[in-house]
């Protein structure tokens, strides 16, 4: 506990879907309110630095439009007409609907659906305990990580990497495919430490001149879906100029003469024709990296959200391996540490009740599932009832036309447990008010760093808000679901998970608020061997045998290249759909979260489409004019903003604004596809071919 000018401050953890997972210091001025939120300086990855949206969290937790009582739909679906009801009636109605669906179509007709609105292990993952106890349909969570994780682990054999605090000790930092200024402010913090202390240049790779690219010493501007071409050309130059670490390759990798011969034709001129980066810039980047093998590659999620995303991630990862960068402190690569914590969630998730025979439904294909696609339903019963926690699929899921049509089905009963009346809550039959992270206890692990962190309850929730854990346990009693975890408190779950995992206890982690789980240097740098059975990094991966969670091979996996290469599997521009659309993250929103707070709304303004000035002029579009952006999946009306910081033929829409912020009430994910990315699924949010027309030129009616 700290005191700032007479105000008590307590430690906590940001719960949101961000790799930084910042440790926080929260002011508690009294009257059950919070004040300023700061980064916790004692946690050396957060290092006192947090993003502006979380620093303003008082705006969100004390927002006058928070849901504070259960609501029952009384008008047509989607009408927004609800009336307050009591918790007992609400939970009774939910249980009755779930039991009726089970009686009519079997237990798999109920689909609990969740994601990362909170990253707390107890509150986020406890929904699985109910799922497993009742044999409800499983959820294969593909919407975010699958292409990136698959591409990374295809090379390393393990979802782990160099401690990201080592960025500050690097001689060159490469930020590839992530706009860290918007989405991971701590990455920039540690990268800039290296620039100031060591003169380390920052190379950034992205599809538009965003705020991270503007801060880079060498920004490399690629066309969407072409990152692997750039990576292969850099590999080519390193080999041609004898800048590869041959001794390292022989000891730690499967590098061969076949791979070298393959890369001999992947010249900078070849890559320029594909990715748009001038050959001279590619040569310069390769020479810089060759001269500074103590290079740290921070590989993001964004560039993997293409139909060739796994291939792109793997190709970029091959560069630090060719350099032998992993040998050096401050060198190597990092994507996520999610595979390193080893926390047992057997009690939280009820894994002792898991039955692999129960079907798994693809989270990204929720539109196809809810509209009755037989393949999406695994040829099983239709989904008749849903419990949705920690996500807003009616706004953030791809293929929105199908998603909305599915939620409007009269025979679907939907329960949404939420903080605000989101687009998904507006389509629900029953809306339940949820606690925020400062109003319950939970345990967190940082995908973007090495810390386990405790987030204690600091204030009481407003009105009748209840935590995810309370709702799951209350429903379980009504549904006849049995498991010891339903009788445990959140604190008991945290203590069980820590002790069973050999990570101490609740009492121990409470002393500091966090536990640094950083592995020894040799393990983090794969100097004891990579995660594959032979200990070698794979330049030539077997895409069918990547050691990660799987619901089977998906997408055109048979066509994936065996060696690092550009794979033309993207949704290419055509004469009818001549533009490539990227739905990039906004600085002040986090997916659909924070879109309700005044500070974030003011900063982001109305939805807009960034378009090259020459493309805007060719279409006759003036700044601020509304355009119709469309493809076979749907259409969106959005104001254009001429922006020279992207390649011609590329357009960018920043942020997932509420659907109602768009002119037709249809958000940007009307345009994104839900077809699975090879080989393990995922949604290609940044891989969309679209047509753009002046709204004034559209035919009437």
Secondary structure as UniProt FT lines:
FT   STRAND          2..4
FT   TURN            5..6
FT   STRAND          7..13
FT   TURN            19..20
FT   STRAND          23..28
FT   TURN            31..32
FT   STRAND          37..39
FT   TURN            41..42
FT   TURN            44..48
FT   HELIX           52..55
FT   HELIX           57..61
FT   TURN            64..65
FT   STRAND          71..73
FT   TURN            77..78
FT   STRAND          82..84
FT   HELIX           87..105
FT   HELIX           107..109
FT   STRAND          110..114
FT   HELIX           121..125
FT   HELIX           127..134
FT   STRAND          138..140
FT   HELIX           146..156
FT   HELIX           164..169
FT   STRAND          172..176
FT   HELIX           180..183
FT   HELIX           185..198
FT   STRAND          201..206
FT   HELIX           211..215
FT   STRAND          218..221
FT   TURN            224..225
FT   HELIX           227..240
FT   TURN            241..242
FT   HELIX           246..252
FT   HELIX           257..263
FT   TURN            264..265
FT   HELIX           268..275
FT   HELIX           279..291
FT   STRAND          295..299
FT   HELIX           302..304
FT   TURN            307..308
FT   HELIX           309..323
FT   HELIX           325..327
FT   TURN            329..330
FT   STRAND          332..334
FT   TURN            338..339
FT   HELIX           346..349
FT   HELIX           351..353
FT   TURN            356..357
FT   STRAND          360..362
FT   HELIX           363..365
FT   HELIX           366..370
FT   TURN            371..372
FT   TURN            374..379
FT   STRAND          385..389
FT   HELIX           393..396
FT   HELIX           400..407
FT   TURN            410..411
FT   STRAND          413..418
FT   HELIX           423..426
FT   STRAND          430..434
FT   HELIX           437..439
FT   STRAND          442..445
FT   TURN            447..448
FT   STRAND          451..455
FT   TURN            463..464
FT   HELIX           468..479
FT   HELIX           484..487
FT   HELIX           490..500
FT   TURN            501..502
FT   HELIX           506..512
FT   STRAND          514..516
FT   HELIX           521..524
FT   TURN            525..528
FT   TURN            533..534
FT   HELIX           543..545
FT   HELIX           557..559
FT   STRAND          579..584
FT   TURN            591..592
FT   TURN            594..596
FT   HELIX           598..604
FT   STRAND          608..611
FT   HELIX           613..619
FT   TURN            623..624
FT   STRAND          626..631
FT   TURN            632..633
FT   STRAND          634..642
FT   TURN            648..649
FT   STRAND          650..654
FT   HELIX           659..661
FT   TURN            663..664
FT   HELIX           668..670
FT   TURN            678..680
FT   TURN            685..686
FT   STRAND          688..694
FT   HELIX           695..697
//
